[in-house]
Amino acid sequence: MTEPKRIRYNTRQEWLDGRLNGIGASEAAACVGLSPWQTASELWEIKTGRKKPKDISDSPAVKRGVRMEPVLRELFRAMHPDLVVEYHEYDVLFQDERPWMFATLDGEILLQNGERGILEIKTAEITSKARAAEWDGGIPKYYHAQLLHQLNATKYAFAVLFAGLLDGDGGMQIKSYELDAEDCAEDRAWLASEEANMWKHIQNGTLPPQRLVLG
């Protein structure tokens, strides 16, 4: 395994400023038309300085996720006492050949055999049958893109999505999914190619083509 390079920022603002110099994992779905929150054109506008990123720090969902993340990370540790889980809040990981493709992880999992993996934590409120269906039997497609990006940026062996699904009545269901890097090699290659094209559009200042997103 090729160890990723690492930049350590000291503050959230430094980290936010650094994110403008490439494509982060949470932006992967937007690059390929899979994000329900942002289009590729909107992402391009932000990366090229034509538009300021929207401040969503006061959103109730974002605040809830911030509060829940350390709780879920400790729950994961408690459920897997054989694993070492490291957390570096403002570390940005990337590979030399693609320094513009980077990831900041919710946790880094270290196995006893020396392999490293990714821990991605999510909190979601399940408000409808359609929302519940997104989590049944697999990873929601927009989060799947995020994990593929993280695997490309780090070259770690696997990724775990650990999610707390809130039912609106105070209850929570835990969902956990694992993605093996080798098993999704074809998907990772496709995403890397798509993101490379997006990065060219950002560097050249040319608007990326519009995508037809099918539900």
C-alpha positions in Angstrom: 0.0 0.0 0.0 1.2 3.5 -0.9 0.9 5.7 2.2 -1.0 8.9 1.5 0.6 12.3 1.9 -0.9 14.3 4.8 -1.5 18.0 5.3 -2.5 19.0 8.9 -4.4 22.2 9.3 -4.7 23.8 12.7 -8.2 25.4 12.4 -11.5 24.8 10.6 -11.0 28.0 8.6 -7.6 26.9 7.4 -9.1 23.5 6.4 -12.0 25.2 4.6 -9.6 27.4 2.7 -7.5 24.4 1.7 -10.6 22.6 0.3 -10.8 25.2 -2.5 -7.6 23.8 -3.9 -9.0 20.5 -5.0 -12.0 18.1 -4.8 -13.0 16.6 -1.5 -14.8 13.4 -0.8 -18.1 15.1 0.1 -18.0 16.8 -3.3 -17.6 13.5 -5.3 -21.3 12.9 -5.8 -21.8 16.4 -7.2 -19.1 15.8 -9.8 -21.0 12.9 -11.2 -24.6 14.2 -10.8 -25.5 12.0 -7.8 -25.8 14.7 -5.1 -29.3 15.7 -4.0 -27.8 18.9 -2.5 -25.4 20.3 -5.2 -25.0 20.2 -9.0 -21.7 19.9 -10.8 -22.2 23.4 -12.1 -22.7 24.8 -8.6 -19.5 23.0 -7.4 -17.6 24.4 -10.4 -18.8 28.0 -9.6 -17.5 27.6 -6.0 -14.1 26.1 -7.0 -13.5 28.8 -9.6 -14.4 31.6 -7.2 -17.6 32.6 -9.0 -19.7 31.8 -6.1 -19.2 31.6 -2.3 -19.9 28.2 -0.7 -23.2 28.2 1.3 -22.8 28.4 5.0 -24.8 25.5 6.4 -23.2 25.4 9.8 -26.4 26.6 11.4 -28.5 24.0 9.8 -30.2 21.7 12.4 -29.2 18.6 10.4 -25.6 19.8 10.3 -25.5 20.6 14.0 -27.0 17.3 14.8 -24.4 15.5 12.7 -21.6 17.4 14.5 -23.0 16.4 17.9 -23.5 12.8 16.9 -20.2 12.2 15.1 -18.0 11.7 18.3 -20.7 9.6 19.9 -20.9 7.3 16.9 -17.1 7.1 16.7 -16.9 6.0 20.3 -19.8 3.5 19.7 -17.9 2.0 16.8 -14.8 1.7 19.0 -16.8 0.0 21.7 -18.4 -2.4 19.2 -14.9 -3.3 17.7 -12.4 -3.4 20.6 -10.0 -5.3 18.4 -9.6 -2.3 16.1 -7.5 0.8 16.5 -9.4 3.9 15.4 -7.4 7.1 15.0 -9.0 10.5 14.4 -7.2 13.6 13.1 -9.8 16.4 12.7 -8.2 18.6 10.1 -5.8 16.2 8.3 -6.1 16.1 4.5 -4.9 13.0 2.8 -4.0 12.6 -0.8 -1.7 10.8 -3.3 1.3 12.4 -5.1 -0.2 11.6 -8.6 -3.5 13.3 -7.8 -2.8 16.0 -5.2 -6.1 17.7 -6.1 -8.1 14.6 -5.0 -8.1 14.6 -1.2 -10.1 13.4 1.8 -10.6 14.3 5.5 -11.7 11.2 7.4 -14.0 10.7 10.3 -11.7 7.9 11.4 -8.7 5.8 10.3 -9.0 2.1 11.1 -5.8 0.1 11.8 -6.0 -3.7 11.6 -3.7 -6.0 13.4 -2.1 -7.0 10.1 -1.1 -3.4 9.4 -3.8 -2.7 6.9 -5.6 0.6 7.1 -9.2 1.4 6.4 -11.6 4.4 6.4 -14.3 5.1 8.9 -17.1 7.3 7.6 -19.8 8.4 10.0 -23.2 9.6 9.0 -26.4 10.7 10.9 -29.6 10.7 9.0 -33.2 11.3 9.9 -35.6 8.8 8.3 -38.7 10.8 7.5 -40.2 8.8 4.7 -40.4 5.3 3.2 -38.3 6.6 0.3 -35.6 7.8 2.7 -35.6 4.5 4.5 -35.4 2.6 1.2 -32.1 4.4 0.4 -30.5 2.6 3.3 -32.0 -0.8 2.8 -29.6 -3.4 1.5 -26.8 -1.0 0.5 -25.1 2.3 0.7 -27.0 5.4 -0.6 -25.5 6.2 -4.0 -24.3 9.7 -3.0 -22.4 8.3 0.0 -21.1 5.4 -2.1 -19.4 8.0 -4.3 -17.9 9.6 -1.2 -16.4 6.3 -0.1 -15.0 5.5 -3.6 -13.3 8.9 -3.5 -11.8 8.4 -0.1 -10.4 5.0 -1.2 -8.9 6.6 -4.2 -7.4 9.5 -2.2 -5.9 7.3 0.5 -5.4 3.9 -1.2 -6.5 2.3 2.0 -7.8 -1.3 1.8 -11.4 -0.8 2.8 -14.0 1.7 4.0 -16.7 1.3 6.6 -19.9 3.5 6.6 -21.2 3.6 10.1 -24.6 5.4 10.3 -27.1 6.3 13.0 -30.5 6.5 11.5 -33.0 8.6 13.6 -36.7 7.7 13.4 -38.0 11.1 14.6 -39.4 9.6 17.8 -36.2 9.5 19.7 -35.1 6.1 18.4 -32.0 5.3 16.5 -31.0 2.3 14.3 -27.4 1.6 13.6 -26.4 0.6 10.0 -22.9 -0.5 9.1 -21.6 -1.2 5.6 -18.1 -2.2 4.4 -16.6 -1.5 1.0 -13.5 -3.4 -0.1 -11.1 -1.4 -2.3 -10.4 -4.3 -4.7 -14.0 -5.3 -5.1 -14.9 -1.8 -6.3 -11.8 -1.1 -8.4 -13.8 -0.6 -11.6 -16.2 1.9 -9.9 -13.2 3.7 -8.4 -11.5 4.0 -11.8 -14.6 5.4 -13.3 -15.0 8.0 -10.6 -11.4 9.0 -10.7 -11.7 9.6 -14.5 -14.9 11.7 -14.0 -13.3 13.8 -11.3 -10.2 14.3 -13.3 -12.4 15.8 -16.1 -14.1 18.0 -13.6 -10.8 19.2 -12.3 -9.7 20.1 -15.8 -12.9 22.2 -16.2 -12.2 23.9 -12.9 -8.6 24.7 -13.9 -9.6 25.9 -17.4 -12.6 27.9 -16.2 -14.8 26.0 -18.6 -18.3 25.1 -17.5 -18.7 21.3 -17.2 -21.5 19.7 -19.2 -24.9 19.4 -17.7 -25.9 15.9 -16.5 -29.3 14.2 -16.6 -29.9 12.7 -13.2 -32.3 9.8 -13.1 -34.0 9.0 -9.8 
